[in-house]
C-alpha cells in the first residue's frame, strides 16, 4: 500500500465521518439553541430541561437521515473491499 493510497482512504473516512455526524449534531445544536433562548426569555433556570428535547431531536435526525447514513457507510465499505486487492501490493 502506498502512502498516497493510505492517505486517500483515511481522508475519505474522515470526510465520511464528518458528513454522517453533521445532521445529528446540527439538529441537536438547533434544538439546544432554541431551548436556551426559551429559558432565557422565560427565566426558567432548570438545567435538565434541555436534555429531553435534544435527545428527541437526535432520535428524529437518526430516523430521518439513518437510511442515507447507512447507504454512505455501506458504499464506503464496499469501495474499500473492491479496492483492497489493488491497495495491498
C-alpha angles and dihedrals in degrees: 000000000000124000092245092053091048092048090048092052092047091047092051090047093051092046090050092050091052093047093049096047096044100079094047094045091045093054091048091048094050093047092045091051092048092050091048091052090047090051092048093049096046094035092231106154099189110141096199094053093085097054101068096051091046092051091049091048091052091050091048091049090050090050093050099040100028097097091047091048092049091049091052093050093046091049092050092047094048090049090052091051092046092050094042097095090051093046096053106065 
